[in-house]
């Protein structure tokens, strides 16, 4: 009996609502760098997705399943747990700093991104 109850509780714990991206991140972000390799690159946050513009009009979309947030001084560290169309799991960590109109950086990368379009392309 106790095992049946435990199984039911664990089953429902996986059926949670999709994560919602904070409003200040939703929109299109472009790298500040002016190198040609970044010319057609962008990050796009929607309410439930993280989309990478990879050049030549192509995008790679990841559905966000879970978001962890950690406040640190004057910045917020977001960890996005995502899944791509092939069901592969991805984790992206983004630091958001509200200074200068808001900038984001991806963990382990040097690029700084600024929002160029709120709420979409």
GROMACS elastic network, one bead per residue, 0.5 to 0.9 nm:
[ bonds ]
;  ai    aj funct       b0    kb
    1     4     6  0.51844   500
    1     5     6  0.64125   500
    1     6     6  0.87078   500
    2     5     6  0.51768   500
    2     6     6  0.61660   500
    2     7     6  0.86087   500
    3     6     6  0.50170   500
    3     7     6  0.60522   500
    3     8     6  0.86158   500
    4     7     6  0.50888   500
    4     8     6  0.62648   500
    4     9     6  0.87264   500
    5     8     6  0.51668   500
    5     9     6  0.62728   500
    5    10     6  0.86754   500
    6     9     6  0.51646   500
    6    10     6  0.61668   500
    6    11     6  0.85387   500
    7    10     6  0.51877   500
    7    11     6  0.60767   500
    7    12     6  0.87518   500
    8    11     6  0.50659   500
    8    12     6  0.63760   500
    8    13     6  0.87281   500
    9    12     6  0.53304   500
    9    13     6  0.62601   500
   10    13     6  0.50948   500
   10    14     6  0.69046   500
   11    14     6  0.58345   500
   11    15     6  0.72297   500
   12    15     6  0.51650   500
   12    16     6  0.75653   500
   13    16     6  0.63431   500
   15    18     6  0.89857   500
   16    19     6  0.86969   500
   17    20     6  0.88485   500
   17    65     6  0.84279   500
   18    48     6  0.69077   500
   18    63     6  0.87867   500
   18    64     6  0.71088   500
   18    65     6  0.54964   500
   18    66     6  0.69889   500
   19    47     6  0.79503   500
   19    48     6  0.61606   500
   19    64     6  0.61953   500
   19    65     6  0.55346   500
   19    66     6  0.51189   500
   19    67     6  0.62566   500
   20    23     6  0.87015   500
   20    46     6  0.85544   500
   20    47     6  0.52296   500
   20    48     6  0.54769   500
   20    49     6  0.86846   500
   20    64     6  0.80335   500
   20    65     6  0.88371   500
   20    66     6  0.83070   500
   20    67     6  0.79113   500
   21    24     6  0.84471   500
   21    25     6  0.68576   500
   21    26     6  0.68359   500
   21    45     6  0.73356   500
   21    46     6  0.68760   500
   21    48     6  0.60920   500
   21    49     6  0.78617   500
   21    64     6  0.83507   500
   21    67     6  0.78138   500
   22    25     6  0.56975   500
   22    26     6  0.68109   500
   22    47     6  0.75674   500
   23    26     6  0.52854   500
   23    27     6  0.86300   500
   23    46     6  0.88859   500
   23    47     6  0.78314   500
   23   119     6  0.85023   500
   24    27     6  0.81910   500
   24    98     6  0.89381   500
   24   102     6  0.83181   500
   24   118     6  0.84803   500
   25    28     6  0.84983   500
   25    29     6  0.87470   500
   25    44     6  0.86400   500
   25    45     6  0.62827   500
   25    46     6  0.82033   500
   25    96     6  0.82314   500
   25   102     6  0.87958   500
   25   104     6  0.87524   500
   25   115     6  0.82079   500
   25   118     6  0.83696   500
   25   119     6  0.86473   500
   26    44     6  0.71486   500
   26    46     6  0.52402   500
   26    47     6  0.66857   500
   26   115     6  0.89017   500
   26   117     6  0.88287   500
   26   118     6  0.63599   500
   26   119     6  0.52635   500
   26   120     6  0.75437   500
   27    43     6  0.82321   500
   27    44     6  0.55459   500
   27    45     6  0.53489   500
   27    46     6  0.65807   500
   27   115     6  0.67703   500
   27   116     6  0.76065   500
   27   117     6  0.53970   500
   27   121     6  0.74141   500
   28    42     6  0.66761   500
   28    43     6  0.57389   500
   28    45     6  0.65606   500
   28    46     6  0.88543   500
   28   114     6  0.83524   500
   28   115     6  0.56460   500
   28   116     6  0.57568   500
   28   118     6  0.63773   500
   28   119     6  0.71239   500
   28   120     6  0.60715   500
   28   121     6  0.64989   500
   29    41     6  0.89252   500
   29    42     6  0.55615   500
   29    43     6  0.50290   500
   29    44     6  0.61226   500
   29    45     6  0.82614   500
   29   103     6  0.85528   500
   29   104     6  0.82688   500
   29   113     6  0.56595   500
   29   114     6  0.51386   500
   29   116     6  0.55797   500
   29   117     6  0.70985   500
   29   118     6  0.87652   500
   30    33     6  0.87839   500
   30    38     6  0.83701   500
   30    39     6  0.87186   500
   30    40     6  0.86131   500
   30    41     6  0.66109   500
   30    43     6  0.64786   500
   30    44     6  0.87928   500
   30   112     6  0.83134   500
   30   113     6  0.51489   500
   30   114     6  0.55761   500
   30   115     6  0.63877   500
   30   116     6  0.65693   500
   31    34     6  0.78026   500
   31    38     6  0.67444   500
   31    39     6  0.83401   500
   31    41     6  0.73359   500
   31    42     6  0.68347   500
   31    43     6  0.85846   500
   31   111     6  0.62981   500
   31   112     6  0.56334   500
   31   114     6  0.63901   500
   31   115     6  0.88948   500
   32    38     6  0.88295   500
   32   111     6  0.72558   500
   32   112     6  0.56860   500
   32   113     6  0.55843   500
   32   114     6  0.65511   500
   33    36     6  0.88025   500
   33    38     6  0.70474   500
   33    39     6  0.87465   500
   33   111     6  0.69970   500
   33   112     6  0.73746   500
   33   113     6  0.84080   500
   34    37     6  0.83618   500
   34    38     6  0.68743   500
   34    39     6  0.71649   500
   35    38     6  0.57678   500
   35    39     6  0.69692   500
   36    39     6  0.51548   500
   36    40     6  0.84175   500
   37    40     6  0.76731   500
   37    41     6  0.79835   500
   37    55     6  0.88756   500
   38    41     6  0.51629   500
   38    42     6  0.81166   500
   38    54     6  0.88718   500
   38    55     6  0.83493   500
   39    42     6  0.86837   500
   39    55     6  0.78583   500
   40    53     6  0.70770   500
   40    54     6  0.69146   500
   40    56     6  0.69696   500
   40    57     6  0.78115   500
   41    52     6  0.73652   500
   41    54     6  0.52887   500
   41    55     6  0.55968   500
   42    51     6  0.81929   500
   42    52     6  0.59082   500
   42    54     6  0.72015   500
   42    55     6  0.84841   500
   42   113     6  0.83061   500
   43    50     6  0.71146   500
   43    51     6  0.57644   500
   43    53     6  0.61095   500
   43   113     6  0.81950   500
   43   115     6  0.89664   500
   44    49     6  0.80039   500
   44    50     6  0.58925   500
   44    52     6  0.63846   500
   44    53     6  0.76303   500
   44   119     6  0.86675   500
   44   120     6  0.72794   500
   44   121     6  0.80920   500
   45    48     6  0.76313   500
   45    49     6  0.58584   500
   45    51     6  0.63444   500
   45    52     6  0.89416   500
   45   119     6  0.79087   500
   45   120     6  0.79916   500
   46    49     6  0.51211   500
   46    50     6  0.65934   500
   46    51     6  0.80638   500
   46   119     6  0.70655   500
   46   120     6  0.73819   500
   47    50     6  0.87420   500
   47    64     6  0.88041   500
   48    62     6  0.87015   500
   48    63     6  0.60637   500
   48    64     6  0.53954   500
   48    65     6  0.78233   500
   49    61     6  0.67737   500
   49    62     6  0.55578   500
   49    64     6  0.51671   500
   49    65     6  0.87440   500
   49    82     6  0.80946   500
   50    60     6  0.84831   500
   50    61     6  0.59950   500
   50    62     6  0.52565   500
   50    63     6  0.65646   500
   50    64     6  0.68035   500
   50    80     6  0.85567   500
   50    82     6  0.81178   500
   51    59     6  0.64736   500
   51    60     6  0.55903   500
   51    62     6  0.60651   500
   51    63     6  0.85280   500
   52    58     6  0.84874   500
   52    59     6  0.54782   500
   52    60     6  0.51220   500
   52    61     6  0.63676   500
   52    62     6  0.84229   500
   53    56     6  0.85578   500
   53    57     6  0.71963   500
   53    58     6  0.60171   500
   53    60     6  0.66041   500
   53    61     6  0.87608   500
   54    57     6  0.73852   500
   54    58     6  0.56571   500
   54    59     6  0.57086   500
   54    60     6  0.71690   500
   55    58     6  0.56493   500
   55    59     6  0.76411   500
   56    59     6  0.88877   500
   60    84     6  0.80835   500
   60    85     6  0.89632   500
   61    83     6  0.87060   500
   61    84     6  0.63814   500
   61    85     6  0.75182   500
   62    82     6  0.56337   500
   62    83     6  0.53814   500
   62    85     6  0.72019   500
   62    89     6  0.88858   500
   62    90     6  0.80187   500
   63    81     6  0.84803   500
   63    82     6  0.53190   500
   63    83     6  0.53157   500
   63    84     6  0.62700   500
   63    85     6  0.81444   500
   64    67     6  0.74291   500
   64    80     6  0.63471   500
   64    81     6  0.58322   500
   64    83     6  0.66117   500
   64    84     6  0.89635   500
   65    80     6  0.75876   500
   65    81     6  0.56432   500
   65    82     6  0.53767   500
   65    83     6  0.71316   500
   66    79     6  0.82181   500
   66    80     6  0.60518   500
   66    81     6  0.51086   500
   66    82     6  0.71263   500
   67    78     6  0.66544   500
   67    79     6  0.56055   500
   67    81     6  0.62342   500
   67    82     6  0.88988   500
   68    77     6  0.81264   500
   68    78     6  0.57174   500
   68    79     6  0.50746   500
   68    80     6  0.67095   500
   68    81     6  0.83341   500
   69    76     6  0.68670   500
   69    77     6  0.57516   500
   69    79     6  0.65245   500
   69    80     6  0.89594   500
   70    75     6  0.86688   500
   70    76     6  0.57576   500
   70    77     6  0.50394   500
   70    78     6  0.65622   500
   70    79     6  0.85741   500
   71    74     6  0.76999   500
   71    75     6  0.61897   500
   71    77     6  0.62499   500
   71    78     6  0.88053   500
   72    75     6  0.54053   500
   72    76     6  0.59270   500
   72    77     6  0.72484   500
   73    76     6  0.80253   500
   74    96     6  0.89472   500
   74    97     6  0.65859   500
   74    98     6  0.75987   500
   74    99     6  0.83401   500
   75    95     6  0.66886   500
   75    96     6  0.55977   500
   75    98     6  0.69968   500
   75    99     6  0.88254   500
   76    94     6  0.82904   500
   76    95     6  0.57293   500
   76    96     6  0.51848   500
   76    97     6  0.66363   500
   76    98     6  0.87572   500
   77    93     6  0.69874   500
   77    94     6  0.59000   500
   77    96     6  0.63782   500
   77    97     6  0.89634   500
   78    92     6  0.81530   500
   78    93     6  0.56172   500
   78    94     6  0.52074   500
   78    95     6  0.62306   500
   78    96     6  0.76385   500
   79    91     6  0.68715   500
   79    92     6  0.57233   500
   79    94     6  0.63916   500
   79    95     6  0.87489   500
   80    90     6  0.81062   500
   80    91     6  0.56004   500
   80    92     6  0.51848   500
   80    93     6  0.62216   500
   80    94     6  0.79792   500
   81    89     6  0.73435   500
   81    90     6  0.60329   500
   81    92     6  0.67647   500
   81    93     6  0.88755   500
   82    88     6  0.83238   500
   82    89     6  0.57266   500
   82    90     6  0.50312   500
   82    91     6  0.60180   500
   82    92     6  0.78732   500
   83    86     6  0.78323   500
   83    87     6  0.55270   500
   83    88     6  0.54497   500
   83    90     6  0.59119   500
   83    91     6  0.86140   500
   84    87     6  0.52511   500
   84    88     6  0.54504   500
   84    89     6  0.66411   500
   84    90     6  0.75329   500
   85    88     6  0.74031   500
   86    89     6  0.89359   500
   92   106     6  0.73696   500
   92   107     6  0.74620   500
   93   105     6  0.85339   500
   93   106     6  0.59910   500
   93   107     6  0.53988   500
   93   108     6  0.88388   500
   94   104     6  0.64112   500
   94   105     6  0.56286   500
   94   107     6  0.59410   500
   95   103     6  0.81842   500
   95   104     6  0.54004   500
   95   105     6  0.52883   500
   95   106     6  0.65037   500
   95   107     6  0.72726   500
   96   102     6  0.69486   500
   96   103     6  0.58567   500
   96   105     6  0.68513   500
   97   100     6  0.82598   500
   97   101     6  0.85709   500
   97   102     6  0.55118   500
   97   103     6  0.53622   500
   97   104     6  0.63383   500
   97   105     6  0.86721   500
   98   101     6  0.59785   500
   98   103     6  0.64736   500
   98   104     6  0.87287   500
   99   102     6  0.53000   500
   99   103     6  0.71140   500
  100   103     6  0.71980   500
  101   114     6  0.79669   500
  101   115     6  0.81725   500
  102   113     6  0.87438   500
  102   114     6  0.65509   500
  102   115     6  0.71652   500
  103   112     6  0.66081   500
  103   113     6  0.55445   500
  103   115     6  0.71197   500
  104   111     6  0.85569   500
  104   112     6  0.59526   500
  104   113     6  0.51758   500
  104   114     6  0.66832   500
  104   115     6  0.85608   500
  105   108     6  0.87604   500
  105   109     6  0.71818   500
  105   110     6  0.71739   500
  105   111     6  0.60989   500
  105   112     6  0.50482   500
  105   113     6  0.62013   500
  106   109     6  0.55291   500
  106   110     6  0.74995   500
  106   111     6  0.71580   500
  106   112     6  0.78783   500
  106   113     6  0.87026   500
  107   110     6  0.80953   500
  109   112     6  0.86015   500
  115   118     6  0.69690   500
  117   120     6  0.62301   500
  117   121     6  0.65780   500
  118   121     6  0.82101   500
